[in-house]
Amino acid sequence: MRTIALPLWVFILMSVAIIALVLVLWSVKRRRRPHLELESDADVDALCPSIAGVTQGTVLDGNRIELLQNGAFWDRVLEDIGRATHTINIEAFLAKEGQLVRRMAEALSGKAREGVEVRLMLDGNGGRRFGRAEIKTMRDAGVHVRKYHPIRVSNIGVLNNRDHRKIIVLDGRIGFVGGHCITDHWLGDAEDKQHYRDISARVEGPVVAQLQSAFAENWIEETGDVPAGEWNFPQLEPVGCVRAHAVWISPAGSPSTLKTLHYMAIHAAQKSITIQNPYFLPDPDARRALLDAARRGVEVRVMIPATDASDSPVVQHASHHHYGTLLKGGVKLFDYEKTLLHQKVIVIDGAWCAVGSTNFDDRSFEVNDEISLAIYDATLARELEEIFEEDLRHAKAVDLDSWKRRPLLHKALDLGAFLFNEQL
């Protein structure tokens, strides 16, 4: 076998070129992550226009929003799908074969056969177990089914970017957004560990157009098909009195709008912060904001699933790594023990709240495609606080002394899991 000897200077030049190319590609793709600073003592209501403005949104009045819990959410969705007359657009992350998938496939196929334009966007990883038979049935009926970043060689560079949004828009007039996935775990009433706890919102009014915009963004990216016309974006008149705006992750390279949303809301808190989230891994900016709030007398309460109730115990172990810092700083932590607590909810001062698909971690803030609905309404905020109080019946307060005395193996698992916190 013949070998070719390269001069040393050529080898060095090639190595430098390869390193430079890698750095350029990394720089182009990486999201800017400046440390956030906000010089303001305004409360969340006064800060409302600023929160919307810096997260690339507009607060819209005249909405009607209803909170739906557990399996009741899917009952309402299927009921409204049955009434749709022109367009059905759905974007989903996790889907698995079972009763709920069959019900959805039957409902969407039936509407497509009626002449309704039906689009279904499934994440290429989370939706891979939707069921081949159900997908074939839908496609045969005329449903447009697409995968977001499907697993294939041409997508190697974007496989880590998943579509974690959960959006449903019917006739451009009724929207749903939240944490519910299309698996049988989201049926029932969170009665045991096989039935999960979750909250999503049903929306009517002008803000539905923003949910439709978020859906259209990824649909166009994957298909080139532009959802347009009066049945996708109708003129929406006021139907209620709730102010709201949708925030979805901005394109790679710019600061995260969802991270900014949470940071500004926490900074504005003057009385209370209530958080329920299944995956709680606050980055340094978020930890600092929560600790600053506690220091200025704000009651900060966070509820996440207990390790043995979570579908991803490694994430809970990573969360435990910062329990000590938060507990010492006055943050109250609660482990929900009944089942997987999956709602992504934050409430500020009983006046402002957000519901959506966004986990409180780097993957949601920096990597995934996500969406949250920011709501300026005291009635809905109080309803979410009442839900938190009810959930406390199935939660255990985390005690600092007990946390310090956790077994050595537990500590090792916490540290080991936290090393990968940006990708969990």
C-alpha positions in Angstrom: 0.0 0.0 0.0 1.4 3.4 -1.0 1.5 6.3 1.5 1.8 10.0 0.7 4.0 12.1 3.0 2.8 15.6 3.6 5.1 18.4 4.7 4.6 19.4 8.3 3.5 22.9 7.3 0.7 21.5 5.1 -0.5 19.3 7.9 -0.5 22.2 10.3 -2.3 24.4 7.8 -5.0 21.8 7.2 -5.5 21.3 11.0 -5.9 25.1 11.5 -8.4 25.2 8.6 -10.5 22.4 10.1 -10.4 23.9 13.6 -11.4 27.3 12.1 -14.3 25.7 10.1 -15.6 24.0 13.2 -15.5 27.2 15.2 -17.3 29.1 12.4 -20.1 26.5 12.3 -20.4 26.4 16.1 -20.6 30.2 16.2 -23.2 30.4 13.5 -25.4 27.8 15.0 -25.1 28.7 18.7 -27.7 30.8 20.5 -26.4 33.9 22.1 -26.8 33.6 25.9 -26.1 36.9 27.5 -26.6 37.3 31.3 -30.0 39.0 31.7 -30.3 42.2 33.7 -33.4 44.2 34.2 -33.4 47.6 36.0 -37.0 48.1 36.9 -39.2 48.0 40.0 -42.5 48.0 38.1 -45.0 45.3 39.0 -46.0 42.7 36.4 -49.1 44.7 35.2 -47.0 47.8 34.6 -44.4 45.7 32.9 -46.9 44.0 30.6 -46.2 46.0 27.4 -42.4 45.5 27.9 -42.7 41.8 28.5 -44.6 41.4 25.3 -42.4 43.7 23.4 -39.0 42.1 24.2 -40.5 38.7 23.6 -41.5 39.7 20.1 -45.2 39.7 20.9 -48.2 42.0 21.2 -50.7 41.9 24.1 -54.2 41.4 22.7 -57.4 42.1 24.6 -60.8 40.4 24.1 -60.0 36.8 24.6 -61.8 34.0 26.4 -59.5 31.4 28.0 -60.5 28.2 29.9 -58.2 26.0 31.8 -58.6 22.2 31.2 -57.1 19.6 33.4 -56.0 16.0 32.8 -58.2 13.8 30.5 -60.9 16.4 30.3 -58.7 18.3 27.9 -58.8 15.6 25.3 -62.6 15.2 25.7 -63.0 18.9 24.9 -60.5 18.8 22.0 -62.3 15.9 20.3 -65.6 17.6 20.9 -64.4 20.8 19.2 -62.7 18.8 16.4 -66.1 17.3 15.7 -67.5 20.8 15.1 -64.7 22.1 12.9 -65.9 23.0 9.4 -62.9 24.2 7.4 -59.4 23.8 8.9 -57.7 21.7 11.6 -54.0 22.4 12.4 -52.2 20.3 15.1 -48.6 20.4 16.2 -47.5 17.7 18.7 -44.4 16.3 20.3 -45.1 13.0 22.0 -47.5 10.4 20.5 -47.8 6.7 21.2 -50.1 4.0 19.9 -53.1 3.4 22.1 -56.7 4.5 22.7 -56.1 8.2 22.4 -54.1 7.9 19.1 -56.9 5.7 17.7 -59.6 8.3 18.7 -57.6 11.1 17.2 -56.9 9.3 14.0 -60.6 8.4 13.6 -61.7 12.0 14.3 -59.1 13.6 11.9 -59.8 11.1 9.2 -63.5 11.6 9.5 -63.1 15.4 9.2 -60.8 15.1 6.2 -63.4 12.9 4.4 -65.9 15.7 5.1 -63.7 18.1 3.2 -62.0 19.8 6.1 -58.4 20.6 5.5 -56.4 18.8 8.2 -52.7 19.2 9.0 -50.9 17.2 11.6 -47.3 18.0 12.5 -45.5 15.4 14.6 -42.0 15.7 16.0 -39.8 13.3 14.1 -38.6 11.7 17.4 -41.4 12.1 19.9 -44.1 11.2 17.3 -42.3 8.1 15.8 -44.6 5.7 17.7 -47.9 7.3 16.6 -48.8 4.1 14.8 -48.2 3.2 11.1 -51.7 1.9 10.6 -53.3 5.1 12.1 -51.0 7.3 9.9 -51.9 5.3 6.8 -55.6 5.6 7.7 -55.3 9.4 8.0 -53.3 9.9 4.8 -55.7 7.7 2.9 -58.5 9.9 4.2 -56.7 13.1 3.1 -55.0 14.2 6.3 -51.7 16.0 5.6 -49.3 14.3 8.1 -45.7 15.6 8.3 -42.7 15.0 10.7 -40.6 17.8 12.1 -36.9 17.0 11.7 -37.4 13.3 10.9 -34.5 11.1 11.8 -32.4 10.8 8.6 -28.9 11.6 7.4 -29.9 15.0 5.9 -31.1 16.1 9.3 -28.0 15.2 11.3 -27.2 18.8 12.1 -30.7 19.6 13.5 -31.7 16.3 15.2 -31.1 17.8 18.6 -33.7 20.5 17.9 -37.0 19.0 18.7 -40.5 20.4 18.2 -41.9 20.3 21.7 -44.9 22.6 21.0 -48.4 21.4 21.6 -50.8 23.5 19.5 -54.2 22.9 18.1 -56.1 25.5 16.0 -59.6 24.9 14.6 -61.0 27.0 11.8 -58.6 29.7 13.0 -61.0 30.6 15.8 -60.4 28.0 18.6 -57.0 27.3 19.9 -55.5 24.9 22.5 -52.0 25.2 24.0 -50.3 23.5 26.9 -48.5 20.4 28.0 -50.8 17.5 26.9 -49.4 14.8 24.7 -51.2 12.2 22.5 -50.7 9.1 24.7 -53.0 7.2 27.0 -51.1 8.6 30.0 -53.0 11.8 29.4 -56.4 10.2 29.8 -58.2 9.7 33.1 -57.9 12.2 36.0 -54.4 11.7 37.3 -55.7 9.0 39.6 -52.5 6.9 39.6 -49.0 6.8 38.1 -50.4 5.5 34.8 -52.4 8.7 34.3 -50.5 12.0 34.3 -51.3 15.4 35.8 -51.5 18.3 33.3 -53.1 21.6 32.5 -53.7 23.2 29.1 -55.7 26.2 27.9 -58.6 26.5 25.4 -58.5 29.9 23.8 -60.9 32.0 21.7 -60.4 35.5 20.5 -57.7 37.6 18.8 -54.8 35.7 20.4 -55.7 32.5 18.5 -54.0 34.1 15.4 -50.7 34.1 17.3 -51.1 30.4 18.0 -51.8 29.8 14.3 -48.7 31.8 13.4 -46.5 29.6 15.6 -48.0 26.5 13.9 -47.5 28.0 10.5 -43.8 28.7 11.2 -42.9 25.0 11.6 -45.3 23.7 9.0 -43.9 26.0 6.3 -40.4 25.0 7.3 -41.0 21.3 6.8 -43.5 21.4 3.9 -43.3 24.7 2.0 -47.1 24.8 2.2 -48.4 28.1 3.5 -51.6 27.9 5.6 -53.4 31.0 4.5 -56.9 32.3 3.8 -59.8 33.3 6.0 -60.2 29.8 7.5 -56.7 29.9 8.8 -56.5 33.5 9.7 -60.0 34.9 10.0 -60.9 38.3 11.4 -61.2 37.6 15.1 -63.5 39.8 17.1 -63.3 40.2 20.9 -65.2 37.4 22.7 -64.1 38.0 26.3 -62.1 40.2 28.6 -58.7 38.4 29.0 -55.5 40.0 27.8 -52.9 37.6 26.5 -50.0 37.0 24.0 -48.2 33.9 22.8 -44.5 33.6 23.1 -42.6 31.0 21.0 -39.0 30.3 20.7 -37.2 32.6 18.3 -34.8 31.5 15.6 -31.4 30.1 16.6 -28.8 32.7 17.1 -30.9 35.3 19.0 -31.5 35.4 22.8 -34.3 33.0 23.9 -37.7 34.8 24.1 -39.1 32.2 26.5 -36.1 32.6 28.9 -36.6 36.3 28.8 -40.4 35.9 29.4 -39.8 33.9 32.6 -36.9 36.1 33.8 -38.9 39.4 33.4 -42.0 37.9 35.1 -40.0 36.6 38.1 -38.1 40.0 38.3 -41.5 41.8 38.4 -42.9 39.7 41.3 -43.7 41.7 44.4 -45.8 39.2 46.5 -45.7 35.6 45.1 -44.3 33.3 42.5 -45.9 29.9 42.0 -44.3 27.4 39.6 -45.4 23.9 38.6 -43.1 22.2 36.1 -42.0 18.6 35.4 -38.4 19.4 34.6 -37.0 22.2 36.8 -33.4 23.0 35.9 -33.0 26.8 36.2 -29.9 28.2 34.7 -27.8 30.8 36.7 -29.9 33.7 35.6 -33.1 32.0 36.6 -31.7 30.9 39.9 -30.5 34.3 40.7 -33.9 35.8 39.8 -35.7 33.4 42.1 -33.2 34.0 44.9 -33.4 37.7 44.5 -37.2 37.5 44.7 -37.1 35.5 47.9 -34.7 38.0 49.4 -37.0 40.9 48.7 -39.8 39.1 50.5 -41.6 37.4 47.7 -43.0 34.0 48.5 -41.5 31.6 46.0 -43.0 28.1 45.7 -42.0 25.5 43.2 -43.6 22.1 42.7 -42.0 19.3 40.6 -42.6 15.5 40.4 -40.9 13.3 43.0 -38.2 11.1 41.5 -40.3 8.0 41.7 -43.2 9.7 40.0 -41.3 11.2 37.1 -41.0 9.7 33.6 -37.4 10.9 33.7 -35.8 10.3 37.1 -32.4 11.5 35.8 -33.9 15.0 35.3 -35.1 15.1 38.9 -31.7 14.0 40.1 -30.2 16.9 38.2 -32.8 19.2 39.7 -31.7 18.1 43.2 -28.2 19.4 42.6 -29.4 23.0 43.3 -32.0 22.2 45.9 -29.6 23.3 48.7 -28.9 26.7 47.1 -32.6 27.4 46.6 -33.7 26.2 50.0 -31.1 28.2 51.8 -32.2 31.3 49.8 -35.8 30.9 50.9 -37.3 29.1 47.9 -40.0 26.6 49.0 -39.7 23.3 47.1 -42.4 20.5 46.9 -42.1 17.0 45.4 -45.4 15.9 43.9 -45.7 12.2 44.7 -49.0 10.9 43.2 -48.0 10.8 39.5 -46.1 12.7 36.9 -46.9 16.4 37.3 -46.6 17.6 33.8 -48.1 21.1 33.7 -45.8 24.0 32.8 -47.3 26.8 34.8 -46.0 30.0 36.4 -48.1 32.5 38.3 -47.0 36.0 39.5 -48.7 38.0 42.3 -52.0 36.3 41.6 -52.4 38.6 38.6 -50.3 37.1 35.7 -49.7 33.6 34.6 -48.3 31.5 31.7 -49.3 28.1 30.5 -47.7 26.2 27.7 -45.2 23.5 26.6 -42.1 25.2 28.1 -40.1 23.3 30.7 -38.1 25.3 33.1 -34.7 24.1 31.8 -32.1 24.9 29.2 -33.4 22.5 26.6 -36.7 24.3 26.5 -35.2 27.8 26.8 -32.4 27.3 24.3 -32.8 24.1 22.1 -36.4 23.0 21.5 -39.2 24.7 19.7 -41.6 25.7 22.4 -44.6 27.9 23.1 -46.2 29.6 26.1 -49.3 31.7 26.5 -48.8 34.7 28.7 -52.1 35.6 30.4 -52.9 38.9 32.2 -56.0 38.0 34.2 -56.4 37.7 38.0 -59.2 35.2 37.8 -57.2 32.7 35.8 -54.1 33.3 37.9 -56.1 32.7 41.1 -57.5 29.5 39.6 -54.0 28.2 38.9 -53.0 29.1 42.5 -56.0 27.2 43.8 -54.9 24.2 41.7 -51.5 24.4 43.3 -53.0 24.4 46.7 -55.1 21.3 45.8 -52.0 19.6 44.5 -50.2 20.2 47.7 -52.3 17.4 49.2 -50.2 15.0 47.2 -46.9 16.7 47.6 -44.1 16.7 50.2 -42.2 19.8 51.2 -38.5 19.4 50.8 -36.6 20.0 54.1 -33.1 21.4 53.9 -31.7 19.2 56.7 -33.2 16.1 55.2 -31.8 17.1 51.8 -28.3 17.5 53.3 -28.6 14.0 54.8 -29.6 12.2 51.6 -27.5 9.1 50.9 -24.1 9.4 49.2 -25.3 7.5 46.2 -28.2 10.0 45.8 -25.7 12.8 45.9 -23.5 11.2 43.3 -26.5 10.6 41.0 -27.5 14.3 41.4 -24.1 15.5 40.4 -23.7 13.0 37.6 -27.1 13.9 36.1 -26.4 17.7 36.5 -23.3 17.4 34.3 -25.7 16.9 31.3 -28.3 19.4 32.4 -28.2 21.5 29.2 -29.4 18.5 27.2 -31.9 16.8 29.6 
